Amino acid sequence: MAHASGPAMENLTPADFVHPKSRVHFKIYATDDKVWLSFERPGDTDVSGKRELLYFIGSGRRGRSYLFAVDGFLFESPVNWYTNRHVWDMAPAYGNATEIPMNLPAFTSCLDCHVSGMQPPSPGTENRYPNPPFSFAGVTCERCHGPGAAHTKGGAIVNPAKLDPARRDAVCMQCHLEGRAAIERAGRHIYEYQPGEQLSDYIRYFVFAEQKRPGLGAVSQFEALAQSVCKIKSGDAMSCTSCHDPHYEPAAAERASFYRDKCLACHGAKFGATHQGGRGDCTACHMPSSLSLDVAHTEVTDHRILRRPNSNPPVLEDLNSQISLPRLVRFPEAQKTDEDMRDLALAWESLIESGMTAAGPETERLLRLANEKSPNDPALLSALGYTYQKKGELDRAREMYEKALAIDPTLIDAATNLGVIEANRGQLREAVRLWADAFRRAPAQSRIGMNIARVYCEAGQPAKAREYVSRVLEFNPDLREAKSLLHYLNGSPPTCKD
């Protein structure tokens, strides 16, 4: 954990490869005490450049990525190193991309679990952090033990082992649980959580009840462990630290015996001596590794600790084809409260955005109920506005967006979507006002900049249109529609054809 991040120059793994789908040649190299990512597509002068890599993210056990900055905004490299396969390839989910994604924001959800003392991004932005964006590289003591200033003067500090089970488990859960959906509480952020507090005061996780995931994700260890017979029978007596020592990582040659001793602490040496002829590696049979569902080229250890692991490859389920929707519940299980309606509604809404369109009617029902209970929650208002907008109920959508922005003017999606409604009703000045403010705070969202460029182009202001297209390409240099529009804007005379 101590090596989960740091200066890019540390433990640098050079790269030199061509991504077949995009035909882009990537290189990562060091020169003059700096690390660079270069990219070039032969025959395409528009796609050629480099970025200075500032930090690495990832210990290297599974893989590693890098961060770079453009105009103060922090981004993830479009290419990653995958340790299991010893290959460089595109970032997760972009293996088939034909346009290289140079505009992947470094979100707090990723950064906070790999660094220490993360500085929150500037208000209203997704990824504009102070410089430096964090105080210490890697995961330091305070990640698990909380603020240590008083402890350095002889005061107390949090000992996770002495916390009640829920607070103890939260220390690991903050970074090792993803669930089907994770919803931050109103007015809270998970990066504000401190060990010893209730994690559920900051974020709520949701999973499908009575439905096992067909495979494992890179951060699903906590959810998988909860399904294991070991955990079910042991209850709160078992936690992550029953097997893992946060302060010690056994060497590869010692790993089998180290974890075998953890198993025999419960199952007994007598059982171990006779079980399977006393073979020394329990995890090889009961915790096998398999390919991750969400990160390419990466293997994940099965924390379900199955008695007889299924050797057949899992078949992915199409949740949109099911007759009835699965039941979405909080994880870990907790007593229901009125506040759950808000988080449950937003959880379903996030699943729709990830492709589960069959949940539309249920999501709208829950959003309406939640809005009745919490009529001034900007996240609910924005989500409900988007639901109405997709149905063509534009007056209701505009009302929801306007209410949301009156409460929280920094909502980027609400401003962007309201701008679309205003533009379609001929209110172009108001649309550009909304878009320009959102694009200033989120310049990596290319669609916003392109909307503004098109309005200015159609209004006969090619210089302003060119300004916004150029800003889009500064962050997203391989966006085909932006390159095409700029080509026509640079013509004589300038045109809007793309």
CORDATA-V773758 format. One record per residue. RES is the residue in one small letter. PSI is psi in degrees with one decimal (* if undefined). Layout:
# CORDATA-V773758
RES_PSI, RES_PSI
This chain:
# CORDATA-V773758
m_-32.2, a_-18.8, h_29.0, a_-9.4, s_168.3, g_-177.2, p_142.7, a_-28.9, m_-23.0, e_132.1, n_40.3, l_132.4, t_104.5, p_152.2, a_146.0, d_93.5, f_161.7, v_127.9, h_116.3, p_-41.6, k_-41.4, s_-13.8, r_25.2, v_134.6, h_117.9, f_144.0, k_140.3, i_125.0, y_163.0, a_140.3, t_135.7, d_44.5, d_23.7, k_153.9, v_135.6, w_146.6, l_118.8, s_150.6, f_141.4, e_131.4, r_117.5, p_130.6, g_-1.5, d_94.6, t_-18.4, d_-24.8, v_82.5, s_120.0, g_-171.1, k_157.7, r_139.6, e_122.4, l_127.5, l_-41.0, y_153.0, f_152.1, i_125.3, g_134.8, s_-18.4, g_-7.3, r_-42.9, r_-35.9, g_-171.2, r_142.2, s_178.5, y_159.1, l_143.2, f_164.6, a_142.4, v_115.7, d_36.9, g_-8.1, f_136.4, l_133.3, f_156.0, e_145.2, s_145.2, p_-7.5, v_146.8, n_154.2, w_127.4, y_109.4, t_-42.3, n_-39.4, r_-3.9, h_52.5, v_152.3, w_139.2, d_179.6, m_159.2, a_155.3, p_136.7, a_-1.0, y_17.3, g_-30.5, n_11.5, a_135.6, t_-17.0, e_129.3, i_133.0, p_91.3, m_3.8, n_47.8, l_104.4, p_142.1, a_94.6, f_156.7, t_-32.6, s_-31.2, c_-48.6, l_-41.5, d_-28.0, c_-3.1, h_-8.9, v_176.4, s_139.9, g_41.1, m_135.4, q_126.8, p_149.0, p_160.7, s_143.5, p_132.9, g_-1.6, t_160.7, e_-33.6, n_26.8, r_97.9, y_157.2, p_162.0, n_117.1, p_158.8, p_-13.7, f_160.1, s_-38.2, f_142.4, a_151.9, g_-174.6, v_111.8, t_-179.0, c_-36.5, e_-18.7, r_-37.4, c_-23.6, h_-3.3, g_180.0, p_134.6, g_8.4, a_-46.2, a_-33.7, h_-33.5, t_-15.2, k_18.3, g_3.8, g_179.8, a_161.1, i_156.0, v_130.4, n_104.8, p_-32.2, a_-21.4, k_3.0, l_161.3, d_158.6, p_-41.7, a_-44.4, r_-34.9, r_-49.8, d_-29.5, a_-29.6, v_-41.2, c_-37.1, m_-30.0, q_-26.8, c_-8.4, h_24.5, l_132.6, e_-40.2, g_-173.3, r_-29.4, a_147.1, a_121.1, i_120.4, e_142.7, r_157.7, a_124.7, g_8.7, r_158.6, h_143.1, i_-29.0, y_-7.5, e_-13.5, y_141.6, q_140.8, p_138.2, g_-17.0, e_169.9, q_117.9, l_-31.8, s_-12.5, d_-13.6, y_-32.8, i_148.2, r_132.5, y_145.8, f_142.3, v_166.4, f_129.7, a_141.4, e_32.4, q_112.7, k_138.0, r_141.3, p_-9.3, g_-173.6, l_142.6, g_169.0, a_-25.5, v_42.9, s_15.6, q_-42.3, f_-42.6, e_-41.0, a_-42.3, l_-37.0, a_-22.4, q_-9.6, s_146.0, v_-35.7, c_-48.1, k_-41.6, i_-43.8, k_-31.8, s_-26.5, g_-141.9, d_-12.7, a_-20.7, m_135.7, s_-178.0, c_-37.6, t_-3.6, s_-29.4, c_-29.5, h_137.2, d_110.0, p_-19.3, h_4.2, y_133.2, e_114.1, p_145.2, a_159.5, a_-39.9, a_-21.2, e_-8.9, r_-45.0, a_-46.9, s_-35.1, f_-49.9, y_-25.7, r_-41.9, d_-35.1, k_-40.5, c_-44.8, l_-16.2, a_-26.7, c_-42.0, h_-16.7, g_145.6, a_-34.0, k_-43.8, f_-43.0, g_-32.7, a_-27.1, t_-23.3, h_122.4, q_38.5, g_21.7, g_26.7, r_146.4, g_-9.3, d_95.7, c_-40.4, t_-26.5, a_-34.1, c_-42.9, h_-11.2, m_57.4, p_158.3, s_146.4, s_165.3, l_137.5, s_145.8, l_-28.4, d_-7.0, v_117.2, a_153.0, h_17.6, t_133.4, e_146.6, v_134.2, t_133.0, d_103.5, h_8.8, r_-12.4, i_57.6, l_142.2, r_-43.6, r_87.0, p_140.4, n_121.5, s_-12.6, n_140.4, p_139.8, p_150.0, v_124.3, l_140.0, e_142.1, d_100.7, l_-21.0, n_-19.7, s_-3.6, q_147.8, i_-42.4, s_152.1, l_144.0, p_161.3, r_127.6, l_125.0, v_159.7, r_147.8, f_131.9, p_162.8, e_143.6, a_160.1, q_135.2, k_144.7, t_166.9, d_-29.1, e_-21.1, d_-29.1, m_-43.0, r_-49.4, d_-37.6, l_-43.1, a_-44.3, l_-29.5, a_-45.9, w_-39.0, e_-37.5, s_-32.3, l_-35.6, i_-42.4, e_-24.9, s_3.7, g_-3.2, m_69.4, t_-22.3, a_-15.5, a_4.1, g_-55.4, p_-42.0, e_-38.3, t_-44.0, e_-41.7, r_-46.6, l_-38.0, l_-40.0, r_-45.1, l_-43.5, a_-37.9, n_-32.3, e_-37.5, k_-33.3, s_75.6, p_-10.7, n_25.2, d_111.7, p_-33.3, a_-41.8, l_-44.2, l_-42.9, s_-43.4, a_-40.6, l_-37.9, g_-41.8, y_-37.7, t_-46.3, y_-38.8, q_-42.1, k_-27.7, k_-4.4, g_6.4, e_75.1, l_-33.2, d_-42.3, r_-38.3, a_-45.7, r_-39.8, e_-43.8, m_-45.2, y_-42.6, e_-39.5, k_-43.5, a_-44.5, l_-26.0, a_-31.5, i_-42.3, d_93.2, p_-7.6, t_1.5, l_110.3, i_-47.6, d_-41.0, a_-44.1, a_-41.8, t_-46.7, n_-36.5, l_-36.4, g_-38.7, v_-44.0, i_-45.1, e_-40.7, a_-41.6, n_-19.8, r_14.0, g_2.8, q_67.9, l_-34.9, r_-43.2, e_-37.7, a_-46.3, v_-37.9, r_-45.9, l_-46.7, w_-41.4, a_-40.9, d_-41.2, a_-42.0, f_-33.6, r_-35.7, r_-16.1, a_65.7, p_-11.8, a_-13.1, q_87.9, s_-34.2, r_-31.7, i_-48.7, g_-38.1, m_-36.6, n_-46.1, i_-43.5, a_-41.0, r_-39.5, v_-46.7, y_-37.5, c_-48.5, e_-25.0, a_3.5, g_29.1, q_72.3, p_-31.2, a_-43.4, k_-38.7, a_-42.8, r_-37.6, e_-43.7, y_-36.1, v_-40.5, s_-37.1, r_-38.9, v_-46.9, l_-21.9, e_-35.1, f_-26.7, n_71.2, p_-10.1, d_17.5, l_112.8, r_-45.8, e_-31.7, a_-41.9, k_-39.8, s_-46.1, l_-40.6, l_-36.3, h_-45.7, y_-33.4, l_-27.8, n_1.3, g_177.5, s_103.3, p_163.6, p_141.3, t_171.5, c_1.9, k_134.7, d_*
